[in-house]
Amino acid sequence: DLNGRLLTVNKAAPRGSRLDRPPRVFERAFRVYVGNLPWGVDNARLEQVFSEHGKVVEARVVYDRETGRSRGFGFVTMSSETELNDAIAALDGQSLDGRAIRVNVAEERPRRGFF
């Protein structure tokens, strides 16, 4: 009993004694990071630009939660690795509405814990 609540305590199993679960398999997403976006570019415009280089699964500009303004970057998911590589080769450093955009493979961001 701890502060009026029933507490159950179990002994920890020694390392290697429990059945090890196989590592979780995540579906590989063919995502690119797109940086230095012009402020006026929205999801539809981003999708339009990338659709010239393959099938776009998702195109998303990141917006500031408080101001609602674009943060100047976004992510695009293509349907295959070939299309992803084609889009990077064709668009990295190219001018979009007067700004040279940066396009490269998106790194998986570690999820933030909730404390």
C-alpha positions in Angstrom: 0.0 0.0 0.0 1.5 3.3 -1.1 -0.5 6.5 -0.4 -3.7 4.5 -0.4 -3.0 2.6 -3.6 -2.1 -1.1 -4.0 1.4 -1.4 -5.3 2.6 -4.6 -7.1 6.4 -5.3 -7.3 7.9 -7.9 -9.6 11.5 -9.1 -9.8 13.3 -8.0 -12.9 14.2 -10.9 -15.3 17.9 -11.3 -15.8 19.2 -10.1 -19.2 18.8 -12.5 -22.0 16.3 -14.7 -20.1 13.2 -13.2 -21.7 12.3 -13.8 -25.3 13.8 -10.9 -27.2 11.3 -9.2 -29.4 12.3 -8.6 -33.0 13.1 -5.0 -33.6 10.2 -3.0 -34.8 10.1 -2.6 -38.6 9.2 0.8 -39.8 8.0 1.2 -43.4 10.8 3.2 -45.1 9.4 6.6 -46.1 10.9 8.2 -49.2 10.9 11.7 -47.6 12.9 14.7 -48.5 13.5 17.8 -46.5 13.0 21.0 -48.5 14.6 24.1 -47.1 14.8 27.8 -47.9 11.2 27.8 -49.2 9.7 31.2 -50.2 7.2 32.4 -47.7 4.3 32.1 -50.2 4.7 28.4 -51.0 1.9 26.2 -49.6 1.4 22.5 -49.6 -0.3 22.5 -53.1 2.6 24.5 -54.7 5.1 22.2 -53.1 3.3 19.1 -54.4 3.0 20.7 -57.9 6.8 21.3 -58.0 7.7 17.8 -56.9 5.0 16.0 -58.9 7.1 16.8 -62.0 9.6 14.2 -60.7 7.3 11.4 -59.7 4.3 10.5 -57.6 4.0 12.6 -54.5 2.5 10.8 -51.5 2.5 13.9 -49.3 3.8 17.4 -49.4 3.7 19.5 -46.3 5.0 23.0 -45.5 5.8 23.5 -41.8 4.0 26.5 -40.2 4.6 28.3 -37.0 1.9 27.3 -34.5 1.6 30.8 -33.0 1.8 33.1 -36.1 0.5 30.7 -38.7 3.4 31.8 -41.0 5.5 29.4 -43.0 8.8 28.5 -41.2 10.5 28.3 -44.6 10.8 24.5 -44.9 8.8 21.4 -45.5 8.8 17.7 -46.3 7.8 15.8 -49.4 7.2 12.0 -49.5 7.7 10.4 -52.9 6.4 6.9 -53.8 9.7 5.3 -54.6 13.4 5.6 -54.0 14.1 6.3 -57.7 11.6 9.2 -57.7 13.1 10.5 -54.4 16.6 10.5 -55.9 15.4 12.1 -59.2 13.7 14.9 -57.3 16.8 15.6 -55.2 19.0 15.6 -58.3 16.7 17.8 -60.2 15.6 20.3 -57.5 18.4 20.8 -55.0 19.8 24.3 -55.5 17.1 25.3 -58.1 15.3 28.5 -57.9 11.7 28.4 -56.7 9.9 31.8 -56.8 13.3 33.5 -56.6 14.9 31.4 -53.8 17.4 28.6 -54.2 15.8 25.7 -52.4 17.7 23.0 -50.5 16.5 19.4 -51.1 18.0 16.4 -49.3 16.9 13.1 -47.7 15.0 13.8 -44.5 16.5 12.4 -41.4 14.2 10.6 -39.0 13.7 12.9 -36.0 13.7 11.3 -32.6 10.2 11.5 -31.0 10.0 13.9 -28.1 9.1 12.3 -24.8 6.2 13.8 -22.8 7.2 14.6 -19.2 
